[in-house]
Amino acid sequence: MRTSGIGVAVRRPELADGVARAAAAAARPVVDVDLGQPRSLWATTSCLVVDIDAARELIAAVGEVRLPRRDGVAVVCAHAGLEELRLGMHLGAAQVFALPEDLRALARFLSGHEADGAETSQVVAVLGGHGGAGASLFAAALALAAPARGLSVLAVDADPWGGGLDLLLGCEDMPGLRWPDLSLRGGQVPSGALVAALPGRADELAVLSAGRGGADIGTEAVLAVLDAGRRSVGITVVDLPRRDDGVTAACLEVADLCVLVTAATLRGCAASRVVADALGTRARALRLVVRGPAPGGLRAVEVERAVGVPVLAAMRAQPGLDASVDGGGLRLRRGSPLADAAGRVLDGVRGRAQRSGAGAVA
């Protein structure tokens, strides 16, 4: 969830004083932000003001994969020359203000970017702890369960080597854009237009699938799509590949919650522990979903202890899932183990966000 105040990273005292005065004129609180996780900061701050030094720090931290352009980001400086304007453009900021000359203009900018409400969109990433864990299936279940809770959903397939979320969701034959149709680099995606151009169900579900071509998906493109999801739907669910690449790392950093799916088996726990140790430090919140059956009788609490990640939901085995998918896509029956587990994850995300405003899951 995005922060309620204006995020500020201004190193120079004279500029910090000007930003404070503009924020006071706009009746907006100011919150000092940490630049240590730039993608997370970019995704979760509704309005951000940085000076030239902080802008350079952000650009250096993200490297070649630029941050998507944001309407609510401003750069402040003492003089808005060509170098400052180029820096703001490279960062992806909406405007550059020279202080104190542009103090009133900055106040108008800040007042025009009100904080998001309690229902601000969340991003949930789903990752398999091992081969055959059922991460894509669970991502599809989250997407199908969301509309019943009043949430429109964008389901993003970030695994070009998987079978495709569109097959799981039964929309592979529907017209609409797929990843190969999109060409995105370092820009802002028109969120409403993007969602409307995707296959799915109007006003409920939109699916961005990788298709069956196996072509790589760019990290900048994924981040731009996730940012568009935050601004246009109730929840964005992203199905991640089980590999340590730029797309996975960036998605883990910006997601409000990462769900690690594992089977209740010894080998499943061992593999999931490796994934959690390797990728868990990048996730803002990593939680476990345990899928049955448990042939050796492992309980959820024992899986939690073995993997080292808190369990958010556990489900018993559900016969007939493969047949359901092959028969035209997953059908989420009310009261089924998969539906109940997906519902617990969605309720946990929304409940924690409403209580803390931080987007993390306890």
Number of C-alpha atoms within 10 A of each C-alpha: 26 26 21 21 19 26 23 23 21 23 13 14 9 13 19 19 14 21 26 17 16 23 22 15 16 19 12 19 13 18 15 13 17 11 16 11 16 18 22 20 19 23 24 24 22 23 26 27 27 26 25 21 15 18 25 15 14 21 19 13 16 15 9 9 17 23 28 28 20 23 16 20 26 24 29 28 22 17 15 17 11 9 11 21 18 13 17 26 15 17 24 23 23 15 18 26 24 19 21 18 12 18 19 17 14 28 21 15 22 26 17 12 17 16 19 17 13 15 15 23 27 30 28 26 27 32 28 26 27 22 13 13 21 18 25 25 22 24 28 29 23 27 28 22 24 23 16 11 11 10 20 23 30 29 28 28 28 26 25 19 14 16 16 21 27 25 18 24 23 17 19 19 9 12 11 19 19 18 22 15 9 12 8 18 18 18 17 19 21 14 18 13 11 18 25 16 15 20 21 24 14 11 13 18 24 26 28 26 27 26 22 13 10 13 13 14 18 16 23 21 24 23 27 23 25 28 25 23 27 21 17 21 22 21 29 30 27 29 28 25 20 17 15 11 10 14 21 22 17 20 27 29 23 27 28 27 24 28 25 25 29 30 28 27 19 15 12 22 23 16 16 28 23 14 20 20 13 12 17 20 12 19 22 18 21 26 23 27 29 27 24 19 15 16 9 9 11 15 14 23 12 14 26 20 13 15 22 16 20 17 21 20 20 24 20 15 15 13 9 8 16 13 11 14 16 12 12 14 20 20 17 19 11 10 10 14 19 24 19 19 24 26 21 15 21 20 14 17 21 21 16 15 23 16 10 13 18 15 26 21 20 14
